[in-house]
Amino acid sequence: MAHPSSIYPQKVNIDLASAVKTANNLSSLIREVRGNVRTAEQLAKEIGEKIEIPRVTQLQQKISIGYAACEMRP
């Protein structure tokens, strides 16, 4: 599911000022999240822990129409 802040800039009827403002807000949000990750990594290092994110894999449940159409072509 896409985040609403990534859908808004893709609208056809958005004006340039709103698009620039949204892009700047998203940029600030990304910088803040990256800063939080660095802080969490530093804290974990201080207490001797390692942050690990397990790799999650699942079987694909549905085939998109575009992909299936490409596979059927001779």
All heavy atoms as a GROMACS GRO file, in nm:
protein
  571
    1MET      N    1   0.084  -0.118   0.000
    1MET     CA    2   0.000   0.000   0.000
    1MET      C    3   0.089   0.125   0.000
    1MET      O    4   0.183   0.136   0.077
    1MET     CB    5  -0.088  -0.002   0.125
    1MET     CG    6  -0.190   0.107   0.126
    1MET     SD    7  -0.308   0.076   0.257
    1MET     CE    8  -0.320   0.237   0.324
    2ALA      N    9   0.059   0.216  -0.088
    2ALA     CA   10   0.139   0.338  -0.100
    2ALA      C   11   0.103   0.437   0.010
    2ALA      O   12  -0.010   0.444   0.053
    2ALA     CB   13   0.117   0.401  -0.237
    3HIS      N   14   0.202   0.509   0.053
    3HIS     CA   15   0.180   0.612   0.155
    3HIS      C   16   0.114   0.733   0.089
    3HIS      O   17   0.150   0.771  -0.022
    3HIS     CB   18   0.316   0.653   0.215
    3HIS     CG   19   0.303   0.732   0.340
    3HIS    ND1   20   0.289   0.867   0.338
    3HIS    CD2   21   0.301   0.694   0.469
    3HIS    CE1   22   0.279   0.911   0.462
    3HIS    NE2   23   0.286   0.807   0.543
    4PRO      N   24   0.014   0.796   0.153
    4PRO     CA   25  -0.055   0.910   0.093
    4PRO      C   26   0.038   1.022   0.049
    4PRO      O   27   0.012   1.089  -0.050
    4PRO     CB   28  -0.148   0.959   0.204
    4PRO     CG   29  -0.166   0.843   0.295
    4PRO     CD   30  -0.041   0.761   0.284
    5SER      N   31   0.149   1.040   0.120
    5SER     CA   32   0.241   1.146   0.082
    5SER      C   33   0.316   1.115  -0.047
    5SER      O   34   0.372   1.204  -0.109
    5SER     CB   35   0.341   1.174   0.194
    5SER     OG   36   0.412   1.057   0.224
    6SER      N   37   0.317   0.989  -0.090
    6SER     CA   38   0.379   0.957  -0.218
    6SER      C   39   0.277   0.959  -0.331
    6SER      O   40   0.315   0.967  -0.448
    6SER     CB   41   0.446   0.820  -0.211
    6SER     OG   42   0.350   0.719  -0.190
    7ILE      N   43   0.149   0.955  -0.299
    7ILE     CA   44   0.045   0.957  -0.401
    7ILE      C   45   0.011   1.102  -0.440
    7ILE      O   46  -0.007   1.132  -0.558
    7ILE     CB   47  -0.081   0.884  -0.351
    7ILE    CG1   48  -0.051   0.736  -0.335
    7ILE    CG2   49  -0.198   0.903  -0.448
    7ILE    CD1   50  -0.163   0.658  -0.270
    8TYR      N   51   0.006   1.191  -0.342
    8TYR     CA   52  -0.033   1.330  -0.368
    8TYR      C   53   0.048   1.398  -0.478
    8TYR      O   54  -0.010   1.460  -0.568
    8TYR     CB   55  -0.029   1.410  -0.237
    8TYR     CG   56  -0.066   1.555  -0.255
    8TYR    CD1   57  -0.199   1.591  -0.279
    8TYR    CD2   58   0.029   1.654  -0.250
    8TYR    CE1   59  -0.234   1.723  -0.296
    8TYR    CE2   60  -0.005   1.787  -0.268
    8TYR     CZ   61  -0.137   1.821  -0.290
    8TYR     OH   62  -0.170   1.951  -0.309
    9PRO      N   63   0.181   1.388  -0.478
    9PRO     CA   64   0.258   1.457  -0.583
    9PRO      C   65   0.235   1.401  -0.723
    9PRO      O   66   0.271   1.464  -0.821
    9PRO     CB   67   0.404   1.436  -0.541
    9PRO     CG   68   0.400   1.397  -0.400
    9PRO     CD   69   0.269   1.332  -0.377
   10GLN      N   70   0.174   1.285  -0.734
   10GLN     CA   71   0.152   1.223  -0.865
   10GLN      C   72   0.020   1.264  -0.929
   10GLN      O   73  -0.009   1.226  -1.041
   10GLN     CB   74   0.157   1.071  -0.852
   10GLN     CG   75   0.290   1.020  -0.804
   10GLN     CD   76   0.291   0.871  -0.784
   10GLN    OE1   77   0.223   0.799  -0.855
   10GLN    NE2   78   0.366   0.824  -0.688
   11LYS      N   79  -0.061   1.341  -0.857
   11LYS     CA   80  -0.190   1.383  -0.911
   11LYS      C   81  -0.170   1.478  -1.028
   11LYS      O   82  -0.077   1.557  -1.032
   11LYS     CB   83  -0.274   1.450  -0.803
   11LYS     CG   84  -0.315   1.354  -0.694
   11LYS     CD   85  -0.410   1.420  -0.599
   11LYS     CE   86  -0.447   1.318  -0.493
   11LYS     NZ   87  -0.587   1.308  -0.472
   12VAL      N   88  -0.261   1.471  -1.124
   12VAL     CA   89  -0.252   1.552  -1.244
   12VAL      C   90  -0.284   1.698  -1.215
   12VAL      O   91  -0.222   1.789  -1.271
   12VAL     CB   92  -0.350   1.498  -1.351
   12VAL    CG1   93  -0.350   1.586  -1.474
   12VAL    CG2   94  -0.314   1.355  -1.387
   13ASN      N   95  -0.378   1.724  -1.125
   13ASN     CA   96  -0.424   1.860  -1.102
   13ASN      C   97  -0.351   1.933  -0.989
   13ASN      O   98  -0.401   2.030  -0.935
   13ASN     CB   99  -0.574   1.861  -1.074
   13ASN     CG  100  -0.609   1.776  -0.953
   13ASN    OD1  101  -0.526   1.707  -0.898
   13ASN    ND2  102  -0.735   1.780  -0.913
   14ILE      N  103  -0.231   1.893  -0.954
   14ILE     CA  104  -0.154   1.959  -0.849
   14ILE      C  105  -0.078   2.077  -0.910
   14ILE      O  106  -0.026   2.069  -1.020
   14ILE     CB  107  -0.057   1.860  -0.781
   14ILE    CG1  108   0.010   1.923  -0.660
   14ILE    CG2  109   0.044   1.808  -0.878
   14ILE    CD1  110   0.095   1.825  -0.581
   15ASP      N  111  -0.074   2.190  -0.838
   15ASP     CA  112  -0.001   2.306  -0.890
   15ASP      C  113   0.146   2.298  -0.846
   15ASP      O  114   0.182   2.222  -0.757
   15ASP     CB  115  -0.065   2.437  -0.846
   15ASP     CG  116  -0.061   2.458  -0.696
   15ASP    OD1  117  -0.039   2.361  -0.623
   15ASP    OD2  118  -0.080   2.573  -0.653
   16LEU      N  119   0.229   2.375  -0.912
   16LEU     CA  120   0.374   2.368  -0.890
   16LEU      C  121   0.411   2.403  -0.746
   16LEU      O  122   0.495   2.336  -0.686
   16LEU     CB  123   0.447   2.460  -0.987
   16LEU     CG  124   0.598   2.462  -0.978
   16LEU    CD1  125   0.654   2.322  -1.002
   16LEU    CD2  126   0.657   2.561  -1.075
   17ALA      N  127   0.348   2.504  -0.688
   17ALA     CA  128   0.381   2.546  -0.552
   17ALA      C  129   0.351   2.434  -0.453
   17ALA      O  130   0.432   2.405  -0.363
   17ALA     CB  131   0.302   2.671  -0.515
   18SER      N  132   0.238   2.368  -0.469
   18SER     CA  133   0.203   2.256  -0.381
   18SER      C  134   0.299   2.139  -0.400
   18SER      O  135   0.337   2.072  -0.303
   18SER     CB  136   0.060   2.208  -0.408
   18SER     OG  137  -0.032   2.308  -0.375
   19ALA      N  138   0.338   2.113  -0.524
   19ALA     CA  139   0.430   2.003  -0.552
   19ALA      C  140   0.566   2.028  -0.486
   19ALA      O  141   0.624   1.938  -0.426
   19ALA     CB  142   0.446   1.985  -0.702
   20VAL      N  143   0.616   2.150  -0.496
   20VAL     CA  144   0.745   2.185  -0.437
   20VAL      C  145   0.738   2.176  -0.285
   20VAL      O  146   0.827   2.123  -0.220
   20VAL     CB  147   0.791   2.326  -0.483
   20VAL    CG1  148   0.911   2.373  -0.404
   20VAL    CG2  149   0.822   2.324  -0.631
   21LYS      N  150   0.629   2.228  -0.228
   21LYS     CA  151   0.611   2.223  -0.083
   21LYS      C  152   0.606   2.078  -0.035
   21LYS      O  153   0.671   2.042   0.065
   21LYS     CB  154   0.482   2.296  -0.044
   21LYS     CG  155   0.457   2.303   0.104
   21LYS     CD  156   0.330   2.382   0.134
   21LYS     CE  157   0.303   2.384   0.283
   21LYS     NZ  158   0.180   2.457   0.314
   22THR      N  159   0.533   1.993  -0.106
   22THR     CA  160   0.523   1.852  -0.069
   22THR      C  161   0.659   1.784  -0.081
   22THR      O  162   0.698   1.706   0.006
   22THR     CB  163   0.420   1.780  -0.159
   22THR    OG1  164   0.293   1.845  -0.143
   22THR    CG2  165   0.406   1.634  -0.122
   23ALA      N  166   0.732   1.812  -0.188
   23ALA     CA  167   0.866   1.754  -0.206
   23ALA      C  168   0.960   1.794  -0.093
   23ALA      O  169   1.035   1.712  -0.040
   23ALA     CB  170   0.923   1.794  -0.341
   24ASN      N  171   0.954   1.920  -0.053
   24ASN     CA  172   1.039   1.967   0.058
   24ASN      C  173   1.000   1.900   0.189
   24ASN      O  174   1.087   1.863   0.268
   24ASN     CB  175   1.030   2.119   0.072
   24ASN     CG  176   1.102   2.191  -0.039
   24ASN    OD1  177   1.194   2.138  -0.099
   24ASN    ND2  178   1.059   2.312  -0.068
   25ASN      N  179   0.871   1.885   0.213
   25ASN     CA  180   0.825   1.818   0.335
   25ASN      C  181   0.870   1.672   0.338
   25ASN      O  182   0.913   1.621   0.441
   25ASN     CB  183   0.672   1.825   0.347
   25ASN     CG  184   0.623   1.964   0.379
   25ASN    OD1  185   0.698   2.049   0.426
   25ASN    ND2  186   0.495   1.989   0.353
   26LEU      N  187   0.859   1.604   0.222
   26LEU     CA  188   0.903   1.464   0.216
   26LEU      C  189   1.053   1.453   0.237
   26LEU      O  190   1.100   1.362   0.306
   26LEU     CB  191   0.864   1.403   0.081
   26LEU     CG  192   0.716   1.376   0.061
   26LEU    CD1  193   0.688   1.330  -0.082
   26LEU    CD2  194   0.666   1.270   0.158
   27SER      N  195   1.127   1.546   0.181
   27SER     CA  196   1.272   1.546   0.198
   27SER      C  197   1.310   1.562   0.346
   27SER      O  198   1.397   1.491   0.398
   27SER     CB  199   1.333   1.657   0.114
   27SER     OG  200   1.472   1.661   0.130
   28SER      N  201   1.242   1.653   0.413
   28SER     CA  202   1.266   1.673   0.556
   28SER      C  203   1.231   1.550   0.638
   28SER      O  204   1.303   1.511   0.729
   28SER     CB  205   1.185   1.792   0.608
   28SER     OG  206   1.225   1.909   0.543
   29LEU      N  207   1.119   1.487   0.602
   29LEU     CA  208   1.076   1.366   0.672
   29LEU      C  209   1.178   1.254   0.654
   29LEU      O  210   1.214   1.185   0.751
   29LEU     CB  211   0.939   1.322   0.620
   29LEU     CG  212   0.881   1.196   0.681
   29LEU    CD1  213   0.854   1.215   0.830
   29LEU    CD2  214   0.753   1.157   0.609
   30ILE      N  215   1.229   1.237   0.534
   30ILE     CA  216   1.328   1.132   0.508
   30ILE      C  217   1.457   1.160   0.586
   30ILE      O  218   1.515   1.068   0.645
   30ILE     CB  219   1.356   1.121   0.356
   30ILE    CG1  220   1.233   1.063   0.287
   30ILE    CG2  221   1.480   1.035   0.329
   30ILE    CD1  222   1.238   1.070   0.136
   31ARG      N  223   1.502   1.286   0.590
   31ARG     CA  224   1.620   1.322   0.667
   31ARG      C  225   1.601   1.290   0.815
   31ARG      O  226   1.691   1.239   0.882
   31ARG     CB  227   1.653   1.470   0.649
   31ARG     CG  228   1.758   1.494   0.544
   31ARG     CD  229   1.807   1.638   0.543
   31ARG     NE  230   1.770   1.693   0.414
   31ARG     CZ  231   1.675   1.784   0.392
   31ARG    NH1  232   1.611   1.837   0.491
   31ARG    NH2  233   1.648   1.825   0.272
   32GLU      N  234   1.482   1.320   0.866
   32GLU     CA  235   1.453   1.294   1.007
   32GLU      C  236   1.454   1.145   1.038
   32GLU      O  237   1.512   1.101   1.138
   32GLU     CB  238   1.316   1.353   1.043
   32GLU     CG  239   1.277   1.334   1.187
   32GLU     CD  240   1.138   1.391   1.216
   32GLU    OE1  241   1.093   1.481   1.142
   32GLU    OE2  242   1.077   1.344   1.313
   33VAL      N  243   1.394   1.065   0.950
   33VAL     CA  244   1.391   0.920   0.972
   33VAL      C  245   1.532   0.863   0.966
   33VAL      O  246   1.570   0.779   1.048
   33VAL     CB  247   1.299   0.852   0.867
   33VAL    CG1  248   1.315   0.701   0.870
   33VAL    CG2  249   1.154   0.890   0.893
   34ARG      N  250   1.611   0.909   0.870
   34ARG     CA  251   1.750   0.860   0.861
   34ARG      C  252   1.829   0.897   0.985
   34ARG      O  253   1.912   0.820   1.034
   34ARG     CB  254   1.818   0.916   0.737
   34ARG     CG  255   1.769   0.851   0.610
   34ARG     CD  256   1.840   0.907   0.489
   34ARG     NE  257   1.794   0.840   0.369
   34ARG     CZ  258   1.818   0.884   0.247
   34ARG    NH1  259   1.886   0.996   0.228
   34ARG    NH2  260   1.774   0.818   0.143
   35GLY      N  261   1.805   1.016   1.039
   35GLY     CA  262   1.871   1.058   1.163
   35GLY      C  263   1.832   0.969   1.279
   35GLY      O  264   1.915   0.933   1.362
   36ASN      N  265   1.704   0.931   1.284
   36ASN     CA  266   1.657   0.842   1.390
   36ASN      C  267   1.722   0.704   1.379
   36ASN      O  268   1.754   0.642   1.480
   36ASN     CB  269   1.505   0.828   1.386
   36ASN     CG  270   1.434   0.954   1.425
   36ASN    OD1  271   1.492   1.042   1.487
   36ASN    ND2  272   1.308   0.965   1.389
   37VAL      N  273   1.742   0.657   1.257
   37VAL     CA  274   1.807   0.526   1.237
   37VAL      C  275   1.951   0.532   1.286
   37VAL      O  276   1.997   0.442   1.354
   37VAL     CB  277   1.799   0.484   1.088
   37VAL    CG1  278   1.887   0.363   1.062
   37VAL    CG2  279   1.656   0.453   1.049
   38ARG      N  280   2.021   0.640   1.252
   38ARG     CA  281   2.160   0.654   1.298
   38ARG      C  282   2.166   0.658   1.450
   38ARG      O  283   2.254   0.599   1.512
   38ARG     CB  284   2.222   0.780   1.238
   38ARG     CG  285   2.254   0.766   1.093
   38ARG     CD  286   2.334   0.884   1.041
   38ARG     NE  287   2.328   0.886   0.897
   38ARG     CZ  288   2.263   0.976   0.825
   38ARG    NH1  289   2.200   1.074   0.883
   38ARG    NH2  290   2.262   0.969   0.695
   39THR      N  291   2.071   0.729   1.512
   39THR     CA  292   2.067   0.738   1.658
   39THR      C  293   2.043   0.601   1.718
   39THR      O  294   2.108   0.563   1.816
   39THR     CB  295   1.957   0.836   1.702
   39THR    OG1  296   1.983   0.963   1.643
   39THR    CG2  297   1.953   0.850   1.852
   40ALA      N  298   1.953   0.525   1.660
   40ALA     CA  299   1.923   0.390   1.711
   40ALA      C  300   2.045   0.299   1.696
   40ALA      O  301   2.076   0.220   1.786
   40ALA     CB  302   1.804   0.331   1.636
   41GLU      N  303   2.115   0.312   1.584
   41GLU     CA  304   2.236   0.230   1.564
   41GLU      C  305   2.343   0.267   1.666
   41GLU      O  306   2.411   0.180   1.720
   41GLU     CB  307   2.288   0.249   1.422
   41GLU     CG  308   2.202   0.184   1.316
   41GLU     CD  309   2.246   0.218   1.174
   41GLU    OE1  310   2.322   0.315   1.155
   41GLU    OE2  311   2.202   0.147   1.082
   42GLN      N  312   2.359   0.396   1.694
   42GLN     CA  313   2.460   0.439   1.792
   42GLN      C  314   2.424   0.389   1.932
   42GLN      O  315   2.510   0.343   2.006
   42GLN     CB  316   2.470   0.592   1.792
   42GLN     CG  317   2.534   0.647   1.667
   42GLN     CD  318   2.521   0.798   1.656
   42GLN    OE1  319   2.454   0.862   1.735
   42GLN    NE2  320   2.585   0.856   1.555
   43LEU      N  321   2.296   0.399   1.968
   43LEU     CA  322   2.253   0.350   2.100
   43LEU      C  323   2.274   0.200   2.113
   43LEU      O  324   2.320   0.152   2.217
   43LEU     CB  325   2.106   0.385   2.124
   43LEU     CG  326   2.074   0.532   2.146
   43LEU    CD1  327   1.924   0.554   2.151
   43LEU    CD2  328   2.138   0.582   2.274
   44ALA      N  329   2.242   0.127   2.007
   44ALA     CA  330   2.261  -0.017   2.010
   44ALA      C  331   2.410  -0.051   2.026
   44ALA      O  332   2.446  -0.143   2.099
   44ALA     CB  333   2.205  -0.081   1.884
   45LYS      N  334   2.494   0.023   1.956
   45LYS     CA  335   2.638  -0.001   1.964
   45LYS      C  336   2.690   0.026   2.106
   45LYS      O  337   2.774  -0.048   2.158
   45LYS     CB  338   2.710   0.089   1.863
   45LYS     CG  339   2.856   0.056   1.846
   45LYS     CD  340   2.916   0.140   1.734
   45LYS     CE  341   3.060   0.101   1.711
   45LYS     NZ  342   3.121   0.178   1.602
   46GLU      N  343   2.637   0.130   2.169
   46GLU     CA  344   2.679   0.165   2.305
   46GLU      C  345   2.647   0.055   2.406
   46GLU      O  346   2.723   0.032   2.499
   46GLU     CB  347   2.614   0.295   2.350
   46GLU     CG  348   2.672   0.418   2.285
   46GLU     CD  349   2.600   0.544   2.328
   46GLU    OE1  350   2.522   0.540   2.425
   46GLU    OE2  351   2.623   0.648   2.263
   47ILE      N  352   2.533  -0.012   2.385
   47ILE     CA  353   2.496  -0.118   2.480
   47ILE      C  354   2.539  -0.256   2.432
   47ILE      O  355   2.508  -0.357   2.494
   47ILE     CB  356   2.344  -0.117   2.511
   47ILE    CG1  357   2.262  -0.142   2.385
   47ILE    CG2  358   2.304   0.013   2.577
   47ILE    CD1  359   2.115  -0.161   2.412
   48GLY      N  360   2.611  -0.260   2.320
   48GLY     CA  361   2.666  -0.386   2.271
   48GLY      C  362   2.567  -0.474   2.197
   48GLY      O  363   2.584  -0.596   2.192
   49GLU      N  364   2.465  -0.416   2.140
   49GLU     CA  365   2.367  -0.492   2.063
   49GLU      C  366   2.380  -0.458   1.916
   49GLU      O  367   2.436  -0.356   1.878
   49GLU     CB  368   2.224  -0.460   2.111
   49GLU     CG  369   2.194  -0.510   2.249
   49GLU     CD  370   2.192  -0.661   2.260
   49GLU    OE1  371   2.149  -0.728   2.162
   49GLU    OE2  372   2.234  -0.713   2.364
   50LYS      N  373   2.325  -0.546   1.833
   50LYS     CA  374   2.327  -0.523   1.689
   50LYS      C  375   2.183  -0.526   1.639
   50LYS      O  376   2.107  -0.617   1.671
   50LYS     CB  377   2.409  -0.631   1.619
   50LYS     CG  378   2.424  -0.609   1.471
   50LYS     CD  379   2.514  -0.713   1.409
   50LYS     CE  380   2.528  -0.688   1.260
   50LYS     NZ  381   2.611  -0.789   1.196
   51ILE      N  382   2.146  -0.424   1.562
   51ILE     CA  383   2.012  -0.420   1.505
   51ILE      C  384   2.012  -0.502   1.377
   51ILE      O  385   2.089  -0.476   1.285
   51ILE     CB  386   1.969  -0.275   1.476
   51ILE    CG1  387   1.965  -0.194   1.604
   51ILE    CG2  388   1.834  -0.273   1.405
   51ILE    CD1  389   1.934  -0.048   1.583
   52GLU      N  390   1.925  -0.600   1.373
   52GLU     CA  391   1.914  -0.685   1.254
   52GLU      C  392   1.769  -0.688   1.209
   52GLU      O  393   1.678  -0.700   1.291
   52GLU     CB  394   1.960  -0.827   1.284
   52GLU     CG  395   2.108  -0.836   1.312
   52GLU     CD  396   2.154  -0.980   1.333
   52GLU    OE1  397   2.075  -1.072   1.309
   52GLU    OE2  398   2.267  -0.997   1.376
   53ILE      N  399   1.749  -0.674   1.081
   53ILE     CA  400   1.615  -0.684   1.024
   53ILE      C  401   1.612  -0.814   0.944
   53ILE      O  402   1.684  -0.828   0.845
   53ILE     CB  403   1.584  -0.564   0.935
   53ILE    CG1  404   1.594  -0.435   1.016
   53ILE    CG2  405   1.446  -0.578   0.871
   53ILE    CD1  406   1.582  -0.309   0.935
   54PRO      N  407   1.529  -0.910   0.986
   54PRO     CA  408   1.526  -1.037   0.915
   54PRO      C  409   1.470  -1.021   0.774
   54PRO      O  410   1.383  -0.936   0.750
   54PRO     CB  411   1.434  -1.124   1.001
   54PRO     CG  412   1.350  -1.028   1.076
   54PRO     CD  413   1.434  -0.906   1.095
   55ARG      N  414   1.523  -1.098   0.684
   55ARG     CA  415   1.474  -1.096   0.546
   55ARG      C  416   1.343  -1.173   0.541
   55ARG      O  417   1.336  -1.288   0.583
   55ARG     CB  418   1.577  -1.158   0.454
   55ARG     CG  419   1.536  -1.153   0.310
   55ARG     CD  420   1.645  -1.203   0.222
   55ARG     NE  421   1.595  -1.205   0.086
   55ARG     CZ  422   1.658  -1.258  -0.015
   55ARG    NH1  423   1.775  -1.313   0.005
   55ARG    NH2  424   1.607  -1.256  -0.135
   56VAL      N  425   1.242  -1.110   0.488
   56VAL     CA  426   1.110  -1.173   0.479
   56VAL      C  427   1.081  -1.203   0.333
   56VAL      O  428   1.084  -1.114   0.248
   56VAL     CB  429   1.001  -1.080   0.536
   56VAL    CG1  430   0.865  -1.145   0.525
   56VAL    CG2  431   1.032  -1.044   0.680
   57THR      N  432   1.053  -1.328   0.305
   57THR     CA  433   1.018  -1.366   0.169
   57THR      C  434   0.888  -1.445   0.173
   57THR      O  435   0.863  -1.523   0.264
   57THR     CB  436   1.127  -1.453   0.103
   57THR    OG1  437   1.146  -1.570   0.182
   57THR    CG2  438   1.257  -1.377   0.093
   58GLN      N  439   0.807  -1.422   0.076
   58GLN     CA  440   0.681  -1.493   0.064
   58GLN      C  441   0.659  -1.527  -0.082
   58GLN      O  442   0.708  -1.459  -0.172
   58GLN     CB  443   0.565  -1.408   0.114
   58GLN     CG  444   0.573  -1.374   0.261
   58GLN     CD  445   0.459  -1.283   0.304
   58GLN    OE1  446   0.383  -1.234   0.222
   58GLN    NE2  447   0.448  -1.261   0.433
   59LEU      N  448   0.581  -1.631  -0.104
   59LEU     CA  449   0.547  -1.666  -0.240
   59LEU      C  450   0.449  -1.565  -0.297
   59LEU      O  451   0.361  -1.516  -0.225
   59LEU     CB  452   0.484  -1.805  -0.246
   59LEU     CG  453   0.577  -1.921  -0.208
   59LEU    CD1  454   0.499  -2.051  -0.206
   59LEU    CD2  455   0.692  -1.931  -0.305
   60GLN      N  456   0.462  -1.534  -0.424
   60GLN     CA  457   0.370  -1.441  -0.487
   60GLN      C  458   0.234  -1.507  -0.499
   60GLN      O  459   0.222  -1.619  -0.548
   60GLN     CB  460   0.422  -1.402  -0.625
   60GLN     CG  461   0.339  -1.297  -0.693
   60GLN     CD  462   0.402  -1.252  -0.824
   60GLN    OE1  463   0.516  -1.284  -0.852
   60GLN    NE2  464   0.327  -1.177  -0.901
   61GLN      N  465   0.131  -1.439  -0.453
   61GLN     CA  466  -0.004  -1.494  -0.451
   61GLN      C  467  -0.081  -1.463  -0.579
   61GLN      O  468  -0.166  -1.540  -0.621
   61GLN     CB  469  -0.082  -1.440  -0.331
   61GLN     CG  470  -0.018  -1.474  -0.198
   61GLN     CD  471  -0.020  -1.623  -0.167
   61GLN    OE1  472  -0.117  -1.690  -0.197
   61GLN    NE2  473   0.087  -1.674  -0.110
   62LYS      N  474  -0.054  -1.349  -0.641
   62LYS     CA  475  -0.128  -1.307  -0.759
   62LYS      C  476  -0.031  -1.268  -0.869
   62LYS      O  477   0.077  -1.220  -0.844
   62LYS     CB  478  -0.217  -1.188  -0.726
   62LYS     CG  479  -0.322  -1.219  -0.621
   62LYS     CD  480  -0.405  -1.097  -0.591
   62LYS     CE  481  -0.504  -1.129  -0.480
   62LYS     NZ  482  -0.583  -1.013  -0.443
   63ILE      N  483  -0.074  -1.286  -0.992
   63ILE     CA  484   0.006  -1.246  -1.107
   63ILE      C  485  -0.058  -1.123  -1.167
   63ILE      O  486  -0.178  -1.123  -1.195
   63ILE     CB  487   0.014  -1.359  -1.212
   63ILE    CG1  488   0.080  -1.482  -1.152
   63ILE    CG2  489   0.087  -1.312  -1.336
   63ILE    CD1  490   0.081  -1.601  -1.244
   64SER      N  491   0.019  -1.020  -1.188
   64SER     CA  492  -0.038  -0.899  -1.248
   64SER      C  493  -0.071  -0.926  -1.394
   64SER      O  494  -0.007  -1.006  -1.461
   64SER     CB  495   0.060  -0.783  -1.236
   64SER     OG  496   0.173  -0.807  -1.317
   65ILE      N  497  -0.170  -0.856  -1.444
   65ILE     CA  498  -0.217  -0.878  -1.581
   65ILE      C  499  -0.108  -0.844  -1.681
   65ILE      O  500  -0.086  -0.916  -1.777
   65ILE     CB  501  -0.343  -0.794  -1.608
   65ILE    CG1  502  -0.458  -0.846  -1.522
   65ILE    CG2  503  -0.381  -0.798  -1.755
   65ILE    CD1  504  -0.582  -0.762  -1.524
   66GLY      N  505  -0.036  -0.735  -1.659
   66GLY     CA  506   0.071  -0.695  -1.751
   66GLY      C  507   0.179  -0.801  -1.760
   66GLY      O  508   0.227  -0.834  -1.868
   67TYR      N  509   0.217  -0.860  -1.648
   67TYR     CA  510   0.320  -0.963  -1.647
   67TYR      C  511   0.271  -1.088  -1.717
   67TYR      O  512   0.341  -1.148  -1.798
   67TYR     CB  513   0.359  -0.994  -1.502
   67TYR     CG  514   0.463  -1.103  -1.491
   67TYR    CD1  515   0.598  -1.078  -1.518
   67TYR    CD2  516   0.427  -1.232  -1.455
   67TYR    CE1  517   0.693  -1.177  -1.509
   67TYR    CE2  518   0.522  -1.332  -1.446
   67TYR     CZ  519   0.654  -1.304  -1.472
   67TYR     OH  520   0.746  -1.404  -1.462
   68ALA      N  521   0.148  -1.129  -1.690
   68ALA     CA  522   0.093  -1.249  -1.751
   68ALA      C  523   0.081  -1.232  -1.903
   68ALA      O  524   0.108  -1.325  -1.978
   68ALA     CB  525  -0.045  -1.282  -1.691
   69ALA      N  526   0.043  -1.114  -1.949
   69ALA     CA  527   0.030  -1.089  -2.092
   69ALA      C  528   0.166  -1.100  -2.160
   69ALA      O  529   0.176  -1.151  -2.272
   69ALA     CB  530  -0.033  -0.952  -2.116
   70CYS      N  531   0.271  -1.053  -2.097
   70CYS     CA  532   0.405  -1.062  -2.156
   70CYS      C  533   0.451  -1.206  -2.166
   70CYS      O  534   0.517  -1.245  -2.261
   70CYS     CB  535   0.506  -0.983  -2.071
   70CYS     SG  536   0.479  -0.806  -2.077
   71GLU      N  537   0.417  -1.287  -2.068
   71GLU     CA  538   0.458  -1.426  -2.067
   71GLU      C  539   0.386  -1.507  -2.175
   71GLU      O  540   0.438  -1.607  -2.222
   71GLU     CB  541   0.430  -1.488  -1.929
   71GLU     CG  542   0.521  -1.435  -1.821
   71GLU     CD  543   0.666  -1.475  -1.842
   71GLU    OE1  544   0.692  -1.593  -1.875
   71GLU    OE2  545   0.753  -1.389  -1.827
   72MET      N  546   0.265  -1.467  -2.212
   72MET     CA  547   0.187  -1.544  -2.308
   72MET      C  548   0.226  -1.516  -2.451
   72MET      O  549   0.193  -1.592  -2.539
   72MET     CB  550   0.038  -1.515  -2.288
   72MET     CG  551  -0.017  -1.567  -2.159
   72MET     SD  552  -0.192  -1.528  -2.152
   72MET     CE  553  -0.231  -1.593  -1.993
   73ARG      N  554   0.295  -1.408  -2.476
   73ARG     CA  555   0.334  -1.374  -2.613
   73ARG      C  556   0.437  -1.474  -2.664
   73ARG      O  557   0.527  -1.513  -2.592
   73ARG     CB  558   0.391  -1.234  -2.620
   73ARG     CG  559   0.288  -1.130  -2.593
   73ARG     CD  560   0.346  -0.993  -2.610
   73ARG     NE  561   0.245  -0.893  -2.579
   73ARG     CZ  562   0.270  -0.767  -2.562
   73ARG    NH1  563   0.393  -0.723  -2.570
   73ARG    NH2  564   0.174  -0.682  -2.534
   74PRO      N  565   0.424  -1.514  -2.792
   74PRO     CA  566   0.521  -1.610  -2.850
   74PRO      C  567   0.656  -1.549  -2.872
   74PRO      O  568   0.678  -1.436  -2.883
   74PRO     CB  569   0.457  -1.652  -2.981
   74PRO     CG  570   0.352  -1.552  -3.012
   74PRO     CD  571   0.318  -1.482  -2.884
   0.00000   0.00000   0.00000
